Amino acid sequence: MAKYASMVIEGDSMEPTYSAGDWLMGRWADYKLTGWNKVSFGDVVVVERDEQPGIFYVKRISETRGIGTTSAAIYLLSDNVAGTDSRQWGWLDISCVRAKIQFRMKRG
């Protein structure tokens, strides 16, 4: 079952799209690369990396691979080239996606 939650952006890794203090609404679910709960190129998602449980990152999906397999993976980029993302982390398993951003609710 999907649920919705708001979150506040911290930092500048997604500028100019989102800035520190922006409130976003995300749809939390078990995402895949196919089906009703699909994420794809260009989507902004919330990820939680296995190496940093409890820390959530907002990033944009830049590439996908393994569609329709059990080893589906995503490559994430910050909108700000100075941000930390898959250029440092490498490919991430699709299971790290916790939410898909639906919209910005208000500016902080």
Backbone as a ProteinNet text record, in pm:
[ID]
protein_1_A
[PRIMARY]
MAKYASMVIEGDSMEPTYSAGDWLMGRWADYKLTGWNKVSFGDVVVVERDEQPGIFYVKRISETRGIGTTSAAIYLLSDNVAGTDSRQWGWLDISCVRAKIQFRMKRG
[TERTIARY]
84.2	0	88.7	57	132.5	81.4	170.6	131.3	203.1	156.5	215.8	276.2	384.8	448.9	517.5	527.9	600.4	741.5	830	969.4	1024.4	1126.5	1189.2	1327.7	1359.2	1491.4	1594.5	1705.6	1821.7	1936.9	2012.3	2126.9	2088.9	2190	2170.3	2193.7	2194.6	2228.8	2125.2	2001.2	1898.5	1864.6	1945.9	1923.8	1958.1	1887.7	1788	1645.3	1623.2	1487.2	1426.5	1499.6	1455.7	1565.9	1526.4	1622.1	1600.9	1701.9	1690.4	1567.2	1487.8	1365.5	1240.4	1254.2	1137.4	1070.1	936.9	857.6	812.9	839.2	799.9	701.6	613.9	522.9	571.8	590	635.1	538.3	531.4	448.8	541.1	526.4	611.3	552.8	633.4	588.2	710.1	686.4	789.4	799.7	897.1	905.2	985	948.9	1013.2	1038.1	1093.3	1112.8	999.5	904	786.3	665	545.3	423.4	365.1	262.6	190.9	277.9	376	463.5	598.9	596.1	716.1	784.1	916.2	995.9	1078.1	1111.5	1185.6	1271.6	1341.7	1431	1361.9	1430.2	1379.5	1300.7	1253.6	1179.1	1269.8	1215	1287	1238.1	1334	1301.1	1374	1323	1387.9	1451.7	1581.1	1650.6	1712.4	1723.1	1792.1	1896	2022.2	2130.5	2156.3	2190.2	2221.3	2335.1	2429.2	2545.6	2511.5	2395.7	2354.4	2206.6	2169.1	2027.7	1976	1853.1	1792.3	1823.6	1912.3	1944.5	1884.2	1804.5	1731.9	1785.7	1800.4	1850.3	1743.9	1731.3	1643.1	1732.5	1709.2	1791.5	1704.6	1761.2	1690.9	1746.9	1656.7	1701.2	1756	1882.6	1950.6	1954.8	1964.4	1968.2	1908.1	1859.6	1811.6	1872.4	1882.7	1927.3	1865	1850.1	1795.1	1644.9	1575.5	1429.4	1377.4	1286.9	1227.7	1312.2	1421.3	1505.1	1504.1	1561.8	1570.1	1686.1	1769.5	1883.8	1869	1747.2	1722.9	1799.1	1856	1938.5	1911.3	1943.5	1926.2	2055	2074.2	2186.6	2125.9	2167.1	2106.3	2202.2	2148.1	2227.6	2157.6	2237.3	2187.6	2163	2070.2	2052.6	2167.7	2230.7	2348.2	2471.1	2556.7	2672.7	2765.9	2755.7	2839.6	2782.1	2662.9	2597.9	2660.8	2634.4	2679.2	2572.1	2614.2	2517.4	2588	2533.7	2590.6	2729.5	2771.4	2909.2	3006.3	2963.7	3042.4	2996.1	2865.5	2807.8	2807.4	2800.4	2780.3	2631.7	2601.9	2464.5	2403.7	2274.6	2203	2091.3	2068.2	1958.1	1826	1730.4	1600.1	1534.5	1569.4	1507.8	1542.3	1640.4	1675.5	1578.3	1493.7	1395.4	1284	1263.7	1160.1	1035.6	1057	944.3	972.3	864.4	870.9	810.6	884.7	836.4	721.7	611.9	494.1	490.4	524.1	523.7	584.3	616.1	660.8	535.3	524	405.3	412.4	526.7	543.3	691.2	727.7	865.9	877.9	984.9	1003.1	1023.9
-117.7	0	124.1	216.1	339.7	439.4	525.2	633.7	759.5	871.6	999.3	1065	1136.2	1206.8	1331.1	1431.2	1552.7	1543.9	1616.8	1623.3	1761.3	1801.7	1931.3	1909.1	1983.5	1974.9	2041.6	1971.7	2028.2	2028.6	2134.3	2141.2	2191.3	2193.7	2253.6	2157.4	2027.2	1932.6	1924.8	1968.6	1963.2	2100.6	2201.8	2333.6	2327.5	2395.5	2497.7	2444.5	2313.4	2259.6	2275	2228.9	2239.4	2303.1	2389	2459.9	2422.5	2445.9	2420.5	2491.7	2418.8	2473.9	2443.2	2394.4	2356.5	2234.5	2235	2120.6	2041.2	1911.1	1824	1719.8	1675.9	1565.9	1445.1	1334.7	1212.5	1098.7	1009.1	888.9	773.6	720.2	613.3	479.1	394.7	262.6	178.4	54.9	-37.2	-20.7	55.7	91	-10.4	-18.5	-105.3	-23.5	-88.6	-21.6	-51.8	-136	-165.4	-174.5	-166.8	-184.1	-54	-65.8	51.6	138.5	78.9	150.8	177.2	219	234.9	370.4	368.3	490.4	478	592.9	589.7	714.7	721.6	832.8	966.9	1054	1188.2	1203.5	1092.3	1100.6	1145	1224.6	1262.3	1168.8	1104.2	1001.5	1027	964	962.2	824.7	821.6	694.4	686.2	563.7	533.5	427	462.9	370.4	273.4	148.3	47.2	92	168.4	213.8	322.4	386.2	495.6	483.4	378.6	362.3	481.8	522.8	634.6	769.9	774.7	900.3	893.1	993.7	994.2	1102.8	1069.2	1160.9	1181.5	1304	1334.8	1352.5	1268.4	1269.5	1241.6	1267.4	1244.2	1118.6	1034.6	915.1	956.9	922.6	957.8	841.2	719.5	599.6	483.4	384.3	260.5	144.3	29.9	-91.4	-212.8	-318.7	-441.4	-442.9	-366.1	-364	-506	-547.9	-679.7	-791.3	-755.1	-856.4	-835.4	-928.8	-915.4	-826.3	-785.8	-700.4	-560.6	-507.4	-373.7	-270.7	-171.8	-71.1	65.9	166.8	305.3	382.6	484.5	576.1	711.4	771.9	895.9	1012.9	1127.2	1249.3	1360.5	1447.3	1570.6	1669	1762.7	1866.7	1966.3	1979.4	2063.5	1974.6	2006.8	1920.5	1902.9	1989.7	1977.5	1878.2	1823	1732.1	1593.4	1520.3	1381.4	1290.8	1194.6	1108.6	985.2	924.2	800.2	818.2	940.2	960.5	916.9	923.6	873.6	734.3	708.6	584.4	470.7	501.9	399.8	368.3	259.1	216.3	169.4	198.3	155	59.1	-40.9	-132.8	-57.1	-95.4	-29.2	-33.5	-130.5	-143.4	-28.3	54.2	168.3	284.7	280.5	388.2	373.1	476.7	476.3	554.2	660.3	745.8	811.1	850.6	927	1063.5	1168.9	1304.5	1337.2	1385.7	1420.9	1569.6	1654.7	1798.4	1871.9	1999.9	2089	2149.3	2143	2193.5	2342.7	2389.7	2532.2	2559.1	2682.4	2722.3	2763.8	2714.9	2738.3	2879.6
0	0	0	-85.8	-94.6	8.2	53	141.9	96.8	143.9	106.4	230	208.4	318.9	265.3	350.2	313.4	367.3	302.4	346.1	312.9	385.3	364.7	305.8	201.4	138.8	228.5	247.8	316.2	216.3	212.9	122.3	-15.9	-104	-236.4	-352.4	-326.2	-432.1	-543.6	-518.8	-622.9	-680.2	-649.3	-709.4	-857.1	-941.6	-914.7	-900.3	-918.5	-913.2	-774.9	-673.4	-534.1	-453.1	-359.9	-274.9	-129.3	-47.3	96.5	150.3	227.7	284.3	204.6	81.6	2.1	64.5	67.2	113.6	-7.2	-6	-115.6	-66.1	-155.2	-125.2	-204.6	-134.1	-198.2	-175.8	-272.3	-262.1	-226.7	-107.2	-55.3	-95.8	-158	-203.6	-237	-275.5	-321.1	-472.2	-519.4	-660.8	-742.1	-869.7	-968.2	-1094.8	-1197.2	-1325.4	-1423.7	-1382.5	-1463.8	-1371.6	-1430.1	-1352.3	-1301.4	-1217.2	-1165.4	-1075.6	-1009.2	-916.3	-979.7	-1103.1	-1184.2	-1163.4	-1164.1	-1174.7	-1302.7	-1360.2	-1485.9	-1500.4	-1610.9	-1642.4	-1616.8	-1545	-1518.5	-1390.1	-1333.1	-1207.9	-1093.9	-1003.5	-881.7	-771.9	-705.9	-607.5	-476.3	-372	-241.2	-227.3	-197.7	-180.8	-42.1	4.7	130.7	96.7	107.6	73.4	188	154	255.3	346.4	291.1	367.7	469.2	454.3	542.8	578.4	651.9	686.1	766.5	733.9	804.3	744.6	644.8	576.1	437	403	276.9	185.3	58.2	-43.6	-149.9	-198.7	-310.5	-432.7	-535.2	-656.2	-777.8	-896.1	-1022.2	-1088.6	-1140.7	-1212.4	-1347.9	-1371.2	-1494	-1592.8	-1539	-1622.9	-1545.4	-1620.4	-1559.4	-1636.9	-1569.3	-1639.5	-1571	-1649	-1594.7	-1585.2	-1670.5	-1667.1	-1687	-1599.1	-1608.4	-1549	-1480.1	-1416	-1266.1	-1194.3	-1049	-1006.6	-1102.1	-1067.7	-1127.4	-1127	-1180.3	-1098.3	-1168.1	-1101.3	-1160.3	-1081.7	-1124.4	-1102.4	-1186.2	-1173.5	-1144.9	-1035.2	-986.4	-999.2	-1035.8	-1040.9	-963.8	-905.1	-844.7	-958	-941.4	-1042.4	-1037	-921.3	-901.4	-920.5	-1015.2	-1044.3	-924.9	-824.7	-705.5	-603.9	-630.3	-536.3	-534.9	-428.6	-415.4	-473.7	-556.4	-625	-678.7	-782.8	-836.8	-897	-919.4	-963.9	-855.1	-728.7	-616.7	-573.6	-574.5	-522.4	-622	-750.5	-851.6	-867.1	-937.5	-959.6	-827.8	-807.5	-687.7	-727.1	-644.2	-667	-656.3	-738.3	-738.6	-600.8	-519.9	-386.7	-293.4	-327.3	-241.2	-257.5	-360.7	-380.9	-278.3	-200.1	-97.5	-139.1	-219.6	-258.1	-392.7	-457	-581.2	-552.1	-582.1	-554	-649.5	-592.5	-670.3	-703.5	-604.1	-628.6	-509.9	-534.9	-426.9	-365.9	-233.3	-165.4	-142.1	-96.4	-72.6	-54.8	-67.2	-44.5	100.2	167.7	311	351.4
[MASK]
++++++++++++++++++++++++++++++++++++++++++++++++++++++++++++++++++++++++++++++++++++++++++++++++++++++++++++

